[in-house]
Amino acid sequence: MRLKSNFVTQDVGDTQVMVSTGSTDFNGMVRSNKTAAFIINCLKNDTTRDEIISRMLEKYDASEEVISNDVDKVLESLRKIGAIEE
């Protein structure tokens, strides 16, 4: 899976902003905290849910259960706006 090419991101301070630049049903802006931004950045290349979780386990001091739940929530939100290519 990966982030669709018509979604672009920009870091603004401690927040990442994502917008759609092409024809999508989503016409808004997504503001992400550092954790969600990390997941979105992973999606800029082909990846899997398990690879994202593995990378997060290396970076963050949190349990696999907590990280898995965070990844699932972010992926579900991105799916709802049509930002992920599966």
Secondary structure, DSSP 8 states (H G I E B T S, - for coil): -EE-TTEEEEEETTEEEEEE-SS-S--SEEEE-HHHHHHHHHTTSS--HHHHHHHHHHHS-S-HHHHHHHHHHHHHHHHHTT-EE-
